[in-house]
């Protein structure tokens, strides 16, 4: 199974009268989202599932893909690694799953899948890895013996795309 973690692109600062979930992307963020979407659409198969946080900045980031997107409350800014993995159906899903979400959850998910799961660590006890705004982390689960293994296929920052 492939799990692609995409952090929302650069968003507006929190301002009086605007709740955090209603912050949109900046003009720079819109460009970041378009560049990342172009790169992703080059590699993602047509059958990939796209899941997004309901926060406006994530919806706008995911919209750049021009694909069907399912909004998932478990991917909200206060979401957990467990919620993310359950929504993605990790590692049982047959199709690739792209998750558009937030730090620190995406960084915790990457840390957990790449190191913590093998050590039997609780995801909440780990330090999140730094996932920059607009970045994509592509992880792959490969069946191996008892647990399988997770490999890092690609990491692309917004500046690299």
N, C-alpha and C positions, 0 to 999 in steps of 0.2 A: 504494500500500500504506500502511496505517496501522499504526504501531508505537506502542503505549502502554506507557510505562515507569512502573511503580508501585513505589515503594520501600516495603518492609515498614513497618508501623506501629511505634509505640514498643514496644521490647522490654525485658525484664528485664535488669538489669545482670549482667555476668559474675560468677559466685560460685564459691567453692571447690566442687569436685565436679561442676560443670556445665560440659560442653564448650560452646564457642561455638555449634555447630550445634543444640544442644538448648535454647537459650534461647527461651522463649515470649514472647508478648505480655503486657504489663501490662494491667490493667483499662482504663486510658486508651487503650492501643493497640488493644484489642478494639473500643472505641467508634469510634476513628479508622477502623479497617478497615470497620466496618459503614457508616459515613457515606460513605466513598469507594466502597464496593461499591454502595450505593444510587445514587450519582451515575453510576458506570460502567454499571450495568445499565440506566439510563435511556437511554444513548447507544450502548452496544455492541450490534451485531447478534447474533442468536442464533448465527450461524456463526463468531464470533470464536474463535480459538485462545487458550487461556490456558496459559502456561508459567510455572513457578515454580522457584526455587531449592529444593533439598531441605531447607534449614534450617527448623527448626520455626517460627520467627517469620514466614517467608515463606509456609509452608503455611497457617498460621493466618490470615494476611492474605488470601490467595487464597480460603480457604474461605468467607469472608464473601460472596463472589459467588454461592455456591450453583450453581456450574457445574463441568463436568468440567475438571480441572487435570492437566497433564502435568508431572511433576517432571523437571528437566533438570540434570544435574551441572555442565554448563558455566555455569550461573547461580549456582553456589556463591559464598560470600564472596570467594574468591580467583579468581573467573572473569575473563575478558577481554572486551573489546569484540568482538573477532573471534569468540569463542565465542557471545556473545549474538546477534550478527548472523547467524551460521550457524544457530543454533537457530531463530531467527525466520524464516529464509529471506529475509532482506532483500536487495534490494527486490523479489524475484520473487513472493513470496506474494500470492495474490489476496485472501485474507481478512485482516481486521485481526488483529493479534497483540498480546496483552497479556502483558507480561513482569513478573513480580513478583521483585524482586531487591534488590541491595545497592549502597551507595556503597562505593568510588568508581566502580564499573563503570557504573552507570546515568548518573552525571554525565559520565563519559568518553564514553559512547555518545552522549549529547545533544550534547556539545561537538564530537565527531567528525562526527556527521551534519549538524549545523547549520553548522559552519565548516570543520573539518579536512579533510573529504573533498574539498571544493572546492579546497582549497589543496594537496592531495596529501600532507597530514601523516600521520605515523604516529600512530595513536590513543594509544599509550603515551607519546608525547612531549607530549601535551596536558595541560592542567590540568583536572581534573574540575569541572564546574559543580555548584553546590550543589543537591542534590535532598533536600529535607527529609523526615524520616520521615513516612510515610503519604501523601506527595504523588504526584500523577499528572502525567506529562508526555505529551501526545498529539502525536506527530509524523506527518507525512504526506509520502510520496514522490510527486512528480508528474513524469511523464515530460516532459522538456524537452530538445530537441536531443541532445547527446551523453551527458551524465551524468544529466540530470534535476535536480530541485531538491527540497529538503526544507523544509517549512514547519511552523511551530509552530502547531498548531490550538488547544491549550488547555494551561494549567498551573493546577493546583488544589492548594493545600496542604490538609492535613487540617482546618485551621481554617476554610477557605473552603467546605467541603462540608457 
